[in-house]
């Protein structure tokens, strides 16, 4: 059994007008701005990693439609539990670019003070929880946060992202079972980019896709063309509205393709077919959406150049601010560890403060 795949944009940019979501011209262009900016970030940060200026990076290239379309469909105060390639959602919520770049560099303007690997962004202010490098853990966390939202009746929906590899984890089974039984306000979105690092989707599951698995859990399953930003937006928005109204969770499978390696440490040419890769490159989501905007008269060639230049300037300014920032202060090794510092932590701080310019005359803990 298979699930029909929702598609609004054809590969050349023509649309199914009956399926077009209710978005203004400005909103349609804004989606494009986010996609272009996401690609600009990926291009620059992969280059910085190769130059040794950051230690690690996982690109979103090829998956911009799935990330931006779904991110635009949740409210700014709905919680997001990301996987590796959803950092654009945080920026869409107004997170400052210099802090975003600061997290990748691990400097003083990094809100996490260099404690996390690059790409592990988080901001409570923006309702965005750090990913875990342990596969699939965010799926159970999504369920737990949705359970909390239902208990508190705070009208929030919780969005949980995952890759196709995470659907083979125990967290996937446990979270979807519990969420469906208790009709929790959650949306589980799988970015099926065809690869779990080097494991192809054909070896990940014997089922015909991911969305079809939803039936066994007792929730709707939606398969969507993940390179079609409008289809992703529509499918996600409908799932969000269903969850907020008490209808329970939805599993969405965004069928897309990872154009780069799993991360900056990966060489995808060692395991994937060049012809298949070339065929997917013809389905590039940014190019497809730009064709649509041009056909609709919403973006001209001049506007396109301006959008691209604006994105590059924003990224370059963020990089400059991050690289000009000093390293995190020594005291950040001790703060935010416990609500009340333990005796052992106090002793460690006193030892460090004797050797550090940040120490106080009394050796008091840096609260």
N, C-alpha and C positions, 0 to 999 in steps of 0.2 A: 504494500500500500504506500502511496506517495501523497504529498501535500502540494496543492497547486501553488505556484510561486507568484506572488504579487509583483507586478511591474507596471510602472506608469510611464517612464521614459524609455523609448527605444534606444538602441546603441548609437543612433545618429542624432538623438535629441528630440524626435517627435514625441507627442504625448497622447495618452488616453485621457481626454478632457473630462470625462465623467468621473475619473478617479482622482483628479487633481485636488490636493488639499486646499482648504481655504486660507491662503496666504496672500498678503499684498505683494505688489511688485517690489517694494523696499525689503520686505521679509525674504523674498526669493533671492534677491541680490545679496542680502546679508548672509544667507547660507553659503553662497559662493565665496564671500570674503573669508569666512571661517575655513572653508576647504583650502583656499589658496594659502592662507596663513599657516595652516597645518603642514602643508607640503613645504613651504618655505622654511619652517622650523626644522623639519626632518632633513632637508638638504644641508642646512648649515650645521646641525648638530652631529650628523654623521661625519661631516668633514672635520669638525672639532675633535671628535673621538679619534679619528685617524691621525690627527696632529698631536694627540696626547694631551689635549686641553680639557677633556672630560674623560671619565673612565669607562663609561658604558652608555649605550643608547639603543632603544628599540623603536623603530620607525612605524608610522601609521600609513606609509605610502601604499596606495592601492585600496585602503580601507577608509578613506576620508568621508565617503558618503554614509557609510554605516555608523561611524562615530559622530559626525556632525548632525546627520538627520535624526538620530535617536536622542542626542544631547539637546537638540532644540525642542524636542517633544515633551520633555519633562519640565515641571515648574522649577524655578530657581531655588526654592526651598525644599524640594524633594531630595532625599538622600541618594547619593550615587556611590556605589561600590565598584570601582573599575578593575579591569585587568591591565595589561601592559600598554595598550594603544589608545587610551581614551583621555589623554591629557588635554586634548582640545576642548573637552567638555568643561574642564575647570576654567580655562581661559574664556570660554563663552559666558561664564558666570561672572566675569569681571576681575578674575585674579590677575594681579599686575605682572606684566611680562618680565620685569626685572627680577621679581621674586621667583618666577618660573625658571628663568635662566640661573638664578642663584642656587636653586635646588639641584640643578644639573651639575653646577660647578662645585657646590658644597662650601659656600663662603658665608660671611657674616649676615648677608641679607637673605640667606636661605632660612625660611621659617622653621625648618627642622634641624638647623644648626649643623648640617653635614652628617647627621646620624643615619640617613637613609641612602640607599643606592640611587643613582640618577633614575629618573622617571617614576619614582615612588612619591609623587606629589600628595599633599593632603592639606585640607583647610576646613576646619569646623565652621568658620564664618561662611563658607561657600557650600557647605553640606556635601563635602567631597572627602571620602575616607581613603587613606593610603592603600594601594594594592599590597598584596603579600606575594613574594616570589614563590611561595609554596603553592602549587597548582590547586585551584578550586576552592581554597578556603573562603574566598569572598562570597561564594554562593550561599554557604551556611550563614555567613554574617548578614547577607542581604535578607535572608529569611528571618533571622533574629531581630533585625531592625524593623522589619515589616510587622512582626509580631508585637514589638513594642509600640509601634504606631497605632496598631489596632487597639491595644489595651488602653493607650492614652487618648484615643479618639482625636488625634491631632490633624486628621485629614491629609496626612502625608503619604506619598507613594515612594517606594524604594526601588531603585533601578540597580540590578546586578548584572555586570558584564562577565563574559567568559569566552575563551576560545573553544574550538571543537575538541581539543584534547581534554579540557576540564570536564566535559560531559561524561568521561569515563571514570571520574573520581567518585568516591563514596559521598563526598559533600553534595554533589549534584543530585544523587538519588535521595538522600536524607532531606535536603532542603526542599526539593520539589514535592516530595510526599507530604511533608508537614505543611508547606504553604498551601497546597491544594485542599487538604483536609480541613484546615482552619480558615480557608478563604482569606488569606492575607493579602494586603495591598502591595503586591510586588510584581515587577516585570523582570523576567530573566531573559537577557538578550545574548545569544551566542553569535559571535562573529566567526562564522565558519570560513576561515581563510585557506582551507584545504590542507594545512600543514600544522601539526603539533610538533614544533621544531622540525625534525626530519622525518616524522611519521606521517605518511599520507592519510587522507581521510578514508581511503578505501580499506586501510588497516586499523582504523579507529573504531569502526562500528560496522555491523552487518545490516543495520537498518537503512531504509531509503531516506537518508537525511536525519536531521536533528529534530525538526518541528514535529514529526510524526510521533516522537516519543511522548509528547505531551498527553496524548490520549490515554496512555496507561496510567498517568498520574491524576487524570481527571481535571484537566485544565485545557483551555484552547491552545493550539499550536499553530503558529503562523510562519510560513516560509516566505521570504521577501528577497528580491534582487538587491543584494547588499551594495551594488555599485550604482544604485538608483536612489539618490538622496531623497527624492520626493516620496517614493514608495516606502523607504525606511521611516521617514517622518510620519506618514499616514498610519502605518502599522503600529508604530510605537505610541502615537497619540491616542489611537483607539484603545490600546492596551492600558495606557495610563488612566484614561477616563473610566474604563471598566473597573480597574482596581480601586480608584477613588470613590466610586459609587457603591462599593461593597460587593462587586462581582467576582473578586478573587484574582489570582495571578494568571499570567499568560507567559508562555514560552515563545520567543521569537527567534527564528534562525535567519540571520542575514548572510546570504550566500555571496561571498566576496573572495578576494585573492590578495595575499601578501606579496607585494612586488619585490621587497627586499628580503634579506635574511631575517631569521627569528629575532636576532639582535645584532649588535656590532661585532659580536664574537663568532658569528655564524657565516659559513660559506654555502649558500643554497645551490650553487652550481654543482656541488658534489652529489646531490640527491634528487634534483628535479629535472624533468624533461624540458629541453630548450624549446621545442615546438609548442608544448602546452603553455609554457611561460609566455611565448610570443603571442599566442591566441588570447590569453588573458590581458596582456598589455593593450590589445586592441579595444578592450572593454573599459579602459581607464575611466574612473568615475568623475574626475575633475574635467577632463575633456568632454565627456558626455554631457555634463551639466552646463558647461560653457556653451556648447552647441545649442542647447535648449534656450538659454537666456538670449543668445544672439537671434535665434529664430523668432522669439517673442519680442524682440526689440528692446530688451531690458538692459543689455550690455553691448556697448560698441567696442571696437578694437582699441580706441583711445582709453575708454573706461577700464578695459581689461588690463592695459599696461599700468594705469594708475593704481589699480587694486593690487597688482603684483608688486609694484614699487613700494607702495605703502606697507605691505606685509614684510618685505625685505628690510625696509628702514626700521620697522618696529622690532624685528628680530635682532638686527645689528645693534640697535640701541640697548636692548636687553642684555645682549652678550657683553657689550662694553661696560655696562653698569655692574654686571656680575664679576667680570674679570678685574675691575677696579676695586672691588670690595675686598677687605682683608679677610683672613681666615676667621672662623668663629672663635670667640673668646674661650679661654680655658675653662672659665666658670660654667660654660654650657655643658661640660661633661658631668656636672653635678646637679644642676637644676632640672626640674621636671622629671626626676627619677621617682621620688616619693612625695606625697603631700606634706609629710613631716619627715625631715631627714633622720636617718637612723644614726646610731652612735658610730657605726663603722664608716658611714659616708662622711660624717662630720670629721672623723679622724683622718680620712683620706684627703678631704679638702684642706685641713690644717697643714698636712704634709706638703701638698702641692702649693699652697699659698705662701709657704716659706721660701719657695723657689721661684715664684711667679710675681710679676709686677702687678698682677690683679689681686694679690692678697691684701687683706685689711690688717690694720695694726693689731686688732684683737683676734684675727683669725676667724671671725664670725662667718657662718655659712652664708653664701651669696644669694639670699632670697630676695 
